[in-house]
Amino acid sequence: MTLKKPQQSLTEMNELVLPNDTNTLGNLMGGRLLHWMDIVSAIAAQKHSNRVVVTVSVDFVSFSESIKLGDVVTLKAKVTRAFKTSMEVWIEVYAENIPEGTRKKCNEAFYTFVAVDGNNRPIPVYEIEPETDEEKLFFESAMRRRQVRLIQAKRLKPSEAPELKDFFGF
Ligand SMILES: CC(C)(COP(=O)(O)OP(=O)(O)OC[C@H]1O[C@@H](n2cnc3c(N)ncnc32)[C@H](O)[C@@H]1OP(=O)(O)O)[C@@H](O)C(=O)NCCC(=O)NCCS
């Protein structure tokens, strides 16, 4: 029997952009942001699985707005769906300029983690029970995103991805 767990609340993390985090334009380096996104989403996946997790895929990353030196960065992560041993996590990033009183959404991405045992081998995780309409949408669409990433990783043939076939009509 597969054990189910209700969807957890958001995992949040805050960082202050310091000089060593920026490029020569005074903007936060993309690599530093990806590192922070990796950490917040790994914490979310650990909380869902109660296991050590490893990053297996990073995708659908968008850098829509630059983040400036001195901004406070808030990262929010949530497990959207758990499969057998892997979990998809959605991350949203906001930048706040406290003196100016402004806050904007800058980035989002999906990270996938695998829960591992003491021998670093994949181990099953709880399924998720989505509750809100938004959680249900993310849960449903997670299957298509999983199929895209497994096709890209050459772990799945397009002909073995019925949800994608239905969605794109090919
Ligand atoms: C993650 C790891 C343990 C998986 O081992 P494996 O022998 O490939 O195991 P499996 O084939 O059983 O795959 C395990 C899960 O990973 C998923 N997976 C593997 N590659 C994937 C990819 N590119 N994208 C999404 N999911 C992937 C599989 O679909 C499976 O998920 P499921 O059990 O929910 O169906 C192994 O690949 C590993 O250790 N990778 C390095 C992880 C790491 O060091 N990360 C830090 C980044 S530098």
Ligand as a Chemical Component Dictionary entry (heavy atoms), coordinates in Angstrom:
data_LIG
# 
_chem_comp.id                   LIG 
_chem_comp.type                 NON-POLYMER 
_chem_comp.pdbx_formal_charge   0 
_chem_comp.three_letter_code    LIG 
# 
loop_
_chem_comp_atom.comp_id 
_chem_comp_atom.atom_id 
_chem_comp_atom.alt_atom_id 
_chem_comp_atom.type_symbol 
_chem_comp_atom.charge 
_chem_comp_atom.model_Cartn_x 
_chem_comp_atom.model_Cartn_y 
_chem_comp_atom.model_Cartn_z 
_chem_comp_atom.pdbx_ordinal 
LIG C1  C1  C 0 19.648 10.145 -8.192  1  
LIG C2  C2  C 0 20.287 8.771  -8.327  2  
LIG C3  C3  C 0 20.500 8.163  -6.931  3  
LIG C4  C4  C 0 19.289 7.898  -9.119  4  
LIG O1  O1  O 0 19.866 6.655  -9.341  5  
LIG P1  P1  P 0 19.341 5.701  -10.546 6  
LIG O2  O2  O 0 20.150 4.487  -10.551 7  
LIG O3  O3  O 0 19.254 6.503  -11.790 8  
LIG O4  O4  O 0 17.906 5.333  -9.997  9  
LIG P2  P2  P 0 16.544 5.154  -10.765 10 
LIG O5  O5  O 0 16.717 4.800  -12.212 11 
LIG O6  O6  O 0 15.728 4.233  -9.896  12 
LIG O7  O7  O 0 15.866 6.597  -10.716 13 
LIG C5  C5  C 0 15.447 7.126  -9.462  14 
LIG C6  C6  C 0 14.427 8.220  -9.730  15 
LIG O8  O8  O 0 15.094 9.305  -10.340 16 
LIG C7  C7  C 0 14.331 9.736  -11.449 17 
LIG N1  N1  N 0 15.220 10.362 -12.402 18 
LIG C8  C8  C 0 16.398 9.910  -12.851 19 
LIG N2  N2  N 0 16.934 10.790 -13.721 20 
LIG C9  C9  C 0 16.061 11.812 -13.805 21 
LIG C10 C10 C 0 16.055 13.042 -14.531 22 
LIG N3  N3  N 0 17.035 13.397 -15.349 23 
LIG N4  N4  N 0 15.000 13.869 -14.368 24 
LIG C11 C11 C 0 13.993 13.539 -13.532 25 
LIG N5  N5  N 0 13.952 12.400 -12.799 26 
LIG C12 C12 C 0 14.984 11.546 -12.953 27 
LIG C13 C13 C 0 13.703 8.448  -11.972 28 
LIG O9  O9  O 0 12.595 8.721  -12.804 29 
LIG C14 C14 C 0 13.302 7.806  -10.666 30 
LIG O10 O10 O 0 12.120 8.436  -10.181 31 
LIG P3  P3  P 0 10.858 7.580  -9.603  32 
LIG O11 O11 O 0 11.422 6.518  -8.692  33 
LIG O12 O12 O 0 10.054 8.576  -8.848  34 
LIG O13 O13 O 0 10.165 7.000  -10.792 35 
LIG C15 C15 C 0 21.648 8.803  -9.101  36 
LIG O14 O14 O 0 21.392 9.160  -10.441 37 
LIG C16 C16 C 0 22.596 9.817  -8.492  38 
LIG O15 O15 O 0 23.182 9.570  -7.444  39 
LIG N6  N6  N 0 22.756 10.977 -9.158  40 
LIG C17 C17 C 0 23.622 12.033 -8.677  41 
LIG C18 C18 C 0 22.864 12.937 -7.708  42 
LIG C19 C19 C 0 23.707 14.097 -7.272  43 
LIG O16 O16 O 0 24.863 13.933 -6.962  44 
LIG N7  N7  N 0 23.120 15.277 -7.270  45 
LIG C20 C20 C 0 23.812 16.471 -6.962  46 
LIG C21 C21 C 0 23.942 17.247 -8.211  47 
LIG S1  S1  S 0 25.582 17.565 -8.674  48 
# 
loop_
_chem_comp_bond.comp_id 
_chem_comp_bond.atom_id_1 
_chem_comp_bond.atom_id_2 
_chem_comp_bond.value_order 
_chem_comp_bond.pdbx_ordinal 
LIG C1  C2  SING 1  
LIG C2  C3  SING 2  
LIG C2  C4  SING 3  
LIG C2  C15 SING 4  
LIG C4  O1  SING 5  
LIG O1  P1  SING 6  
LIG P1  O2  DOUB 7  
LIG P1  O3  SING 8  
LIG P1  O4  SING 9  
LIG O4  P2  SING 10 
LIG P2  O5  DOUB 11 
LIG P2  O6  SING 12 
LIG P2  O7  SING 13 
LIG O7  C5  SING 14 
LIG C5  C6  SING 15 
LIG C6  O8  SING 16 
LIG C6  C14 SING 17 
LIG O8  C7  SING 18 
LIG C7  N1  SING 19 
LIG C7  C13 SING 20 
LIG N1  C8  SING 21 
LIG N1  C12 SING 22 
LIG C8  N2  DOUB 23 
LIG N2  C9  SING 24 
LIG C9  C10 SING 25 
LIG C9  C12 DOUB 26 
LIG C10 N3  SING 27 
LIG C10 N4  DOUB 28 
LIG N4  C11 SING 29 
LIG C11 N5  DOUB 30 
LIG N5  C12 SING 31 
LIG C13 O9  SING 32 
LIG C13 C14 SING 33 
LIG C14 O10 SING 34 
LIG O10 P3  SING 35 
LIG P3  O11 DOUB 36 
LIG P3  O12 SING 37 
LIG P3  O13 SING 38 
LIG C15 O14 SING 39 
LIG C15 C16 SING 40 
LIG C16 O15 DOUB 41 
LIG C16 N6  SING 42 
LIG N6  C17 SING 43 
LIG C17 C18 SING 44 
LIG C18 C19 SING 45 
LIG C19 O16 DOUB 46 
LIG C19 N7  SING 47 
LIG N7  C20 SING 48 
LIG C20 C21 SING 49 
LIG C21 S1  SING 50 
# 
